Each structure stands twice: as C-alpha cells, then as structure tokens.
Amino acid sequence: MAYQILLVDDHKIFRDGIKSILERRDEFKVVGEAENGAEAVQFCKRVRPDLVLMDIGLPGLNGIEATIEIMRHCPDCKVIILSMYDDESSVVGAIRSGARAFVLKSASSDDLLDALRTVAKGGFYLCAEVADRVQTRIQRGDLESKALPPVLDTLSPRELQVLRLVAEGKTSKEIAVMLDLGLQTVRSYRKTMMKKIGVNNIAGLTQLALSAGLTRFGPDVKDHPA
C-alpha cells in the first residue's frame, strides 16, 4: 500500500515538480496539496496522511508552527520539513516542532526520496549538507535556539504564536481561523499578552514582536512550556 502524502508549499510550480517525482513511484501517493500552514493543519485533521512534506517559509502560519499544530492534533502524521536555508535556528526549530526530517530544497530527488522512505519507516533524516554540522550538537543537547527577550519569556507557546500573527497584521478573526480557536479566545490572548508585557495597544505588541524577531519562526516548544 502506498504512503499517503500531503504537499505543502505556497508555490504551485514547486508542488507540481515534487508531485511529478513522487507519482513515478508506486510507494507514494499524493493525496492533497496546501498553500499555507493553516490549510495543511485542517487537511491533516480531516485526512490523516502518512507523510507531510512541509515548506518552512509559508505565509501566515509558517512550517514550524503548522508542524506544532499537526503534532498536537495528528501525532501519527510524520512531517518532513523543506527549507532553502540550513541555519541552525531553522534545523532546531524544525526538530523541536516534531518534524522527523529536514531537507534542503536544493537537494536531489534521490535525497528527498531517501528522506521520505526513512521517515515512513519510523526514522529521522537530516540532509547531508547539515547532518555533519548539526547532528552531533543536537545529540549532545547543546544546540540552543535564540533566546527571547525577558519580557516575552512569560508568554506561552500559544501566546507567542498569536503575538507573531498580530505583528504580521492578522486580525483576531483571521488568527482564530488559522489556529482553530474561538474569536473570543484570541481576543483574550491579546488582552492577557498586553497585561503581561505592559503595553496597551496593538502597535506596542507589534513593535516588540518585530524587535524580538518573532516574525520568522514560531515559538520554541522546548524552552517555553505551555
């Protein structure tokens, strides 16, 4: 039986290329496509694919945050992160979010297939370009992500997600849909964050989030427990 795969990337031409590679193999079957993280989470909740091939740089809910949500709702889904970048922050963020593999978009089709096969069988995979440099440090447990400013250290992972989306100009209604939350819940998060951080408007939240660099990746799930 073929492994069911969800492709997640905001560029259709890239999805078409990956789909073409996979459709030539009987062992894989593309059962869905998504253009952003929110769509990916909703698809996984409905279909429960075996594998999710996830771009890290998605609009709205990015690949790291989408993986966190998928792991929360569909822990049996296995996520393979695709990225244009091999920096340690990207790799650590991917692994801590629950992803089972990290593959560069510049990798060969054989490398991508190796990653899919390894993860499908229950393993973990780091592409060769980052494995030697990162794997040993991850195993030692001394690969640390960028620390947050002390004022943000009091926020939960969910609050950090909401804060990042607020900084990107998303409305409470849009955030509620993206994170599968009630509208009043999102408004409550915003109110609580303002009180914790000590600001009294959205502009203040946005300025702090931008200065902390929260608009690139989601919260560190290891260092900031719920």
Helices and strands as residue ranges (DSSP letters): E 3-8, H 12-23, E 28-34, H 37-47, E 51-55, H 63-73, E 78-83, H 88-97, E 101-104, H 109-120, E 125-126, H 128-140, G 150-152, H 157-167, H 172-179, H 183-197, H 202-211
